């Protein structure tokens, strides 16, 4: 359609407005620090290994061991200390950025993994605390999504996946998108100067799994869009002619989920 909707800037503005939903996909997992995980710990807990490949970019280069939880079990005081890493799907981000003339430059999918060691170091402790840590990781995931602005955050039970130990806990929510109003639009052969479109929600999904490996607990998960983002608007130019504006960020939710599952499968000590 070239420049029939006005200027190229106007087109970029429309796409950029749609792209504001992108940051919801990380659900608070896109920070370059780990300051919200827990207070620093002097315990020596290495970061987990993950086969991130070229798709996932490390967002926590300065991560360090942090206190996840402490308490008492079997008359012994214990600490669960974790070393958590976060990654972003930069391939997806770069593709959307390029296709939207550089105006949409945001994270759309994230993965995270952690190694949790129990002190004092007893193998039986790791087995007994998997459920405790699992509950806290799920709580943190829900809180992160709510803090970011994802609404209606609810637990959706569990799902199983091949070659992932245990079940994945599932959290879903939606990011409300208000109707967009763009003023000062120059539409040839029309006296309209305002475009209004949008309104709705982008479904968001978070998954997390914890399992015992050796004397440690491994945790891994992902947050990603659980539905497409498409918008269209018909602008009446005359009684006989309408101008169509269509936006499709081509998020491909099934592909995003498969990538998150592959990420989780690759996590090891």
N, C-alpha and C positions, 0 to 999 in steps of 0.2 A: 504493500500500500504506500510505500515511500513516505512522504511527508504530508499525506492528506489529513492527518489529524492535527496539523499545526506545525510546530517545530520539532526537531529531534529531541530537544530538551524536554518538551512536554511528554514525549513518549517515554523518555528515561524516568521522568517523575512518576509516571503511572507504574512502571515496573518496580521502581525503588519503593514505592508505597506498598506494593504487594509483598516485597521482600522483607518488610519489617517483621513478618511472622517467622523468619528463618531462625532467629536466635532462640525461639522457644524450643527448638528441637534439642538443644543441648541440655535444657532443664537444669541449669546451674552447674553442669559438668565441664564447662569450657574454660574455666579459669586457668591462668598460667601459674597459679600457686596452689598450695594445699592447706592454706591457713584455716579453712573451715572444717577440716577433718577432725582435728583434736590438737591438744597442746603438744609441742615437740617432746620427744623422748630420747634419752641417751642409749636406749637399747639398740643393739646391732641387728637390725632387721633389713636384709637386702630387698630391693625392689623385685617384683616378680618379672619373669621373662614373658614376652609376648611377641609373636611374629606379626608385626604391624605391616610389613611390606611398604610399598610406595603409597598406598592409599591413605594410611593413617599417619598423622603428624603428631609428635609428642608435644603436649602443651604444658607439661610440668617438668622442665629440665632440672629444676632445683628442688625436687621433692626430697623429703627426709622422713625418717620414722616418726610416727605420731601415736599418741595414746588413743586407742579406739574406745576401750571400756575397761573398768576395773571393778573388782568386787570380791566376794568370798564364796568359795565352793569347797566342800569337804573340809571345813575348818581351816582352810588356807586362803590367805589373801593372794589374789592374782591380778595380773595386768595383761590385757590383750593389746599388743602394739602392732600397728599396721604401717606398711609402706605402699602408698597408693599412687598410681600413675594415670594420667588422662590423655586421651588422644582425640584428634578431630579428623573427620573425613575431609581432607583438603582437596581431593580430586573432585568431589561433588561441589564443594564451595567454589573452586576455580572455574568449573564448567558453568555454573549459574552466573558467576561474576562476568564471564566472557559473553554469555548469551544475553546479558542485560546491560551491555555497554559499560560495565564496571560499576554500575549503580547499586547492585545487590552484592555486597561483600560481607557475608555473615556465615557463622557456622550453621550447618543444617543437621549434622549427625555427630555423635560423640561416643567413644568407648572408654571404659575405665576398668582398671584391674588393681588388685591389691593382694599383698601377702601379709598374713596376720600370724604372729608368733605369740605363744602363751608363756608367760613367766610367772612362777618357776616352770622350767621346761619339762613337762611331763606329757607323754603321748596320750595318756588317758584324758588329760585336760582338753587337748585339742578335740578329741572325739566328743566329749561332753559339752563343749561350748559352741559347736557348730550352729546349733539352733539359736543360742543366745546372740551370737554375732550376726547370724542371718536376720534376726528380727531387727537389730539395730541398723544394719545396712539398708533394709527395706524402709525403715523409718527415715533414714537420712535421704534416701532417694525421693520419697514423697515430699519431704520438707524442701529439698532443693527445687523440685518442680513448682511447688506452691510459691516459694520465694521469688522465682523467676516470673511468675504471672500466669502459670498454667492453672486453669480453673477446673472445678469438679474432679479433683484428683482422688481416685479411688483404687483400692486393691481389686484386681481382677482375677484373683486366684493364682493358679500355677499352670505352666505348660511344660511338656517334656520336649527334649530335642536330642537327636542322635549324637552320641559321643560327647555329651555334656553330663558330668556326674550330678545326680540329683535333679530336682525340678527347678525350673526358672520361676521366680516370683514375678508377677506382672502388675504393673501400675499403669493406669491410663488416665488421660485428662484431655482437656481441650483449651486451645488458646483462642479467645474471642477476638475477632477482627471487626472493628467498627466500620460502618459505611464510609467510604472515602469520597471527599468532595474536593475537586480541583477547579480552582477559579482561573480565569484569564486564558482559557483555551481558544486558540484560533482555528476554527473549523471552516474551511472554504465553503462558500455558498450557503452559509448558515449564520443565523443571528445568535446562536447559542454560544455562551462563553463559560459555561459550567458543566462539568462532568461529575456524575455521582454514580458510584458502583460499589460493589463489595458487600460486606456484612456476612457474618457466618463464623465458623470455627474451624481451625486446623486440628485434627486429632493427633495426639501425642502418645507415644508408648514408651515405657521404660521397663527393662528386664534386668534381673540380677540373680546370680546363682553363687552359692558358697559350697565348698567341699573340702574335705581333709586330704592333704597330700603330704606324706611323711609325717613329721611332727608339727606341720603348719596348717593353716587354713588359707585356702585361696578363694578370692571373691572376684567376680568379673561381671560386667553388664554393659548395657548400651541404652541410649536414648535416641529416638529418631521419629520422624513423622509417620503417623499410622494411616494417613490418607492423603489424597492429592490436593494440590491447591490450583484451582482453575477459576477464572472469572471471565465473564463476557458481558458486554453492554451494547445495546443498540441505541444509537443516537439518531434521532430523526432530523434529517437535513431539509426534507421537503415532504409533501404528501406522498411522493412516489419513491423517494430515496432515503435509505437508512444507512448509517455508517456503523460497522461492527468493530468493536475493540475486544480482543481476546488475549488473555494471559494464561499461560500454562508453564509452571516452573519445572514440570517433568521430574517430580520428586521420586517416583517409582517406589512406593512403600514396600512391596514384597522384596525388591532388591536390597533396600536399606536394611530390612530385617535379616536377610540372609547374610549380609556383610557383618552385622552385629553378632550373629551366631558364630560365624567363622572366627571373628575376633575372640570371642569367649573360649572357643575350642583351642585356640593357640596358646592360652595362658598356662604357664607352668612355673615351677620353682626356678 
